[in-house]
Every structure is written in C-alpha cells, then in structure tokens.
C-alpha cells in the first residue's frame, strides 16, 4: 500500500543517519558552468556522472537503485547536475528495492534520488556562506562551510564529470514532506491501519483536496527525449507544477516549499464527524433539484467539505506580528470585509486552537494532528447573518400573479437611507438606516431577503434607530420637544399635534416566510407566513425603545426547514408591518428607521444582547 511504501522509504532514507548537527554559517559557491572545467579543487573524471558512479565500488548500492528506477539515463545525459551520492551502507537498499518492485519507483525517484540532486553545478571550492540549495524535487536544504549537506557529512567534494559534479556523503539525506504531503500521509496511514485500499470516494481531508488538483507540466524543468509515434513530446523526467484550486481559493498553498504555514490536520474520523455534522445544516430544499436531480446532494457534499476545512490553515508570514504578541491569529480564510470571523485569540494558551495535538514538522511549516476539532461549528460555518436594511438588494420587491407588490408595499420605493455618526465615551461608530416611509395612510409592509441560511435554529434581532435621530442630536433634545407638544395638547390644542411627537415608538408584527419544501408549491413561498412572538409579552406585536440612538430588539427564535447556502436566491424572508390603527397614530409611528436584521445561531437561553449607543 502507498502508506506502507512511503513509510519504508522514510526508513530507507534515514537509515544509518548520524545525529543532527547544527547548520554552519558559510556555504558553497554556485558554479553555473556548461562543462566541468570549473576551478573546484577536486578530482576530474572523464565521463558522465553515471559512468563515474559505476566505476566506484562504494556506490554500487546507489547505482542499483538508480538503474532499477530507470534514472540512469538521466545521470548519463547532457543535463548538468550536482549529485550528493551516499556510499554503500548509508541507506537501506532492500527497502527501496521493495518499493520499486511494488511499482512505486516514482516515490524512490522523487523522495530519494532527486532528494540528493540539484540542477547545474554546485561547487564547494570557495566556501563563504551557508548556501540554501533547491533540490531537484523542489525541496530545500543547506550546504555549509564545514562540509555538511543537510546533516550528512561530505566525505569528498567536487568530483567533476562531463555533466556535473559529484559529492560523496556518508549517509542519506532524509526526505521531509511538505504540509500537503503530511495531509496525504495521515490519510494513507489511516487506510493501512484499517486495512483498506485507497478509495477516492471516502470522506477525508485528503480525498477532498485531491479531487481539486489541477497540476500542469513544467516544460522548462522537465526533460524531453524526442517524440512518440503521434508526434507528441516524450518526457523522461516530468516536473509538475502543483495547483489545487480549493487551496488557492483560500490562499493556502500548502504545497509551496518556500511558504510557511501552521495548520491543523484532523484525523480521518474527526474529519468525517465534522463533515456529517455540516451535512445536517445543509439540507437543501428539494426544489433545487429541478434543473439537476443530483444538485442538492452535490451542493451539500461540496459545502460540507468546505465547512470542514474552514480555518484549518494559517499563514505564518501574514500572522508574524500577531504571533509575536501571541494574542491572536487569522486563518487564510480571513477577509477584512468579514473581520468578525476567522480570528482566534490566545491560540497557544490552554483551550486555544493550538493548545493540543501532536506537532509534526514539515518542510514548509508545522501541523497539529488532532483527533478532535479545536473549532466549534459556529467558529467554522454556523455564522451570524447580517441583513443590512439600507442595501436595496436585501429588500424584496417581488410581485404576485396580478402584478401587485407581494411583501413590500405602501412604502417609498426610492428607499431613502442615511448614515448616522455616533460618538460615545467608548465608541466612534457610523451606522446606516433605511427610512421606511409610508406613501399613504395605510400601514406599510417591508420584506427583507435573508441569504445563505442553513437548516437550523436562529435567534432573530432587529437593530433600529428611533425616529428622533433624524432631527435631534440627543434624546434629551427630542424629549424637550415632545413635552412641549404634550403641553400644548393639555392646553386645548388638537391631539393631532402628537402625530409629530419624535418619541413615538414603533409597534409592528414580524413574519417569517420560508419557501415550501413539498407539495404543489414546492420552492415557492406559502400563502401565509409564521408570525414571531415577543418573548416578553407573549403577543405577536413588538414595541421599541425610544431612548437610545441605536438599539437591538430580540424578536424570538425560528427554525429554518432547509438550507439556501450559496444558491441563486434566498429561501427566507422576514417581513415587518406596523400594526397601527388610525386612532393610534399619535401613539406609535408608522415611519420606521431600520439598520439591520440579525439571524444569529440559536443560544439555549437567548439574551437581548442589545447594542446601545447614546450620543454625547
């Protein structure tokens, strides 16, 4: 099996390895020569690298591996290489041969042979600084002034051949997997432990990412050897450019060797558990299957995987300032426009996301292997949804079969909105609100679309401003004016003056409309919505506060029946309607200023959670 083969390969590579040594401070000087006539202060061999290796008995094991891997042609070609050749006994030849015999010689070439090679000449004749060397398999290592290749001793340096340079080393250079390869290793180890064959249909972090590999040939680094009978180029050594569209979309190129990441790798069981939980939130309305019978299942499968990988990857370079402080870290999913999400505080402290798990070092960072997610579902995907009322896209303007407005009517359809600057002792905040302005003497209706809902319980809040904010600087100023109106009425003036009272609260009903998921009206809004009940008064009418510049009113909890995450349209509407008779217009205001509606993942005991500001 692939995992066993890779394990054997690692044993073979590190066999007989000496104790790790500190990297020195000086290096070899690169020589970019066309031929061997470099001043390298070493021996010269009148032949190719392959011919030299075959002439030396101490390299017979290495020669056997190279020949069985069909790489001897390359070492005898005109391509210029530097080879750090391990002598006999420096690696486990038998383990490598068993891998080759299992038809996995690709791994031997990549993780053993190319792990000891570089392009062009890397000479050790003039040692000045520690040199970072890019190996033929895209890995990096160092050659140092005290004749170290990685952690292997260079026994003899600068043996010039017609197509490059050979350096003799006393033990093999261990292959270090990158983070993407570590994810693969976890998957393969699980398969071996459970005696299962590799199966791309199973659910794991690796199988999901693998399905989105879009690698391409790098012709500049690949070795061409003529053309086939169809006239197409034949490559004896193909170098691929790794590209994974999923990882690219979240800025987490875990396969790039010159990057640095810290990541979380869940076990296959942990990943499957989180995937299954995510599927419970992604029960799509069957109406989505009208175009494609498998649409719902495809959407649920894809986004359950995307939910399960959210916030598993962190770019060290991007976070270096935060890591220095140690108080917060942002995942690669973080965006400034969504600043509330994908940020984690005190990650290394007890209870933090990096506070447990087995640490595995990789060539481009480190991974925490965990058997339980350190992230909750609300951390990853069950998120608060903000519906900005002043955004026209969020206002429903559909019509019924007769062409009349269905959920938004009797309001000014220019939808005037305003910005409000709020200054307090602690805050400098700017918010916007929609002016829901009636166009006649009837109660207005306003419907807001709620996008990207999941199947689950949501606590619903309304953030609003009282009507006095548009004309008065403070509540106290508005109250002075309100008191003056009431005083005039008490003196005999018409009570109609109170229709201008800036301290009239709002009095309205809130109704949830959700598309039907069965019956003849599947995919359509029903003829009647669900009225929310005020948790305090236990009635279907809500009354607002008038003292604060901005206030938040809890409207209750609603359980959505289906998910509409990333679909073409919304599946849920929330509609507001003032419930004010003509005799109550002096008591309540039909005109309303709404900032946003919040759908928040349900808490067992929801609190009002008000955001209150008062202007100085």
Beta strands, then each sheet from edge to edge (+ up, - down):
strand 1: 29-31
strand 2: 81-86
strand 3: 117-119
strand 4: 121-123
strand 5: 131-134
strand 6: 140-144
strand 7: 148-149
strand 8: 152-161
strand 9: 164-169
strand 10: 216-217
strand 11: 223-227
strand 12: 233-237
strand 13: 240-241
strand 14: 261-266
strand 15: 313-315
strand 16: 328-330
strand 17: 343-345
strand 18: 358-362
strand 19: 365-370
strand 20: 385-388
strand 21: 417-423
strand 22: 428-436
strand 23: 445-450
strand 24: 457-465
strand 25: 507-514
strand 26: 530-531
strand 27: 542-543
strand 28: 551-559
strand 29: 572-578
strand 30: 592-601
sheet 1: 1+ 4-
sheet 2: 3+ 2- 9- 8+ 7- 6+ 5-
sheet 3: 10+ 13-
sheet 4: 11+ 12-
sheet 5: 15+ 14- 19- 18+
sheet 6: 16+ 17-
sheet 7: 20+ 30- 22+ 21-
sheet 8: 20+ 30- 24+ 28-
sheet 9: 23+ 29- 25+ 26-
sheet 10: 23+ 29- 25+ 27-
end
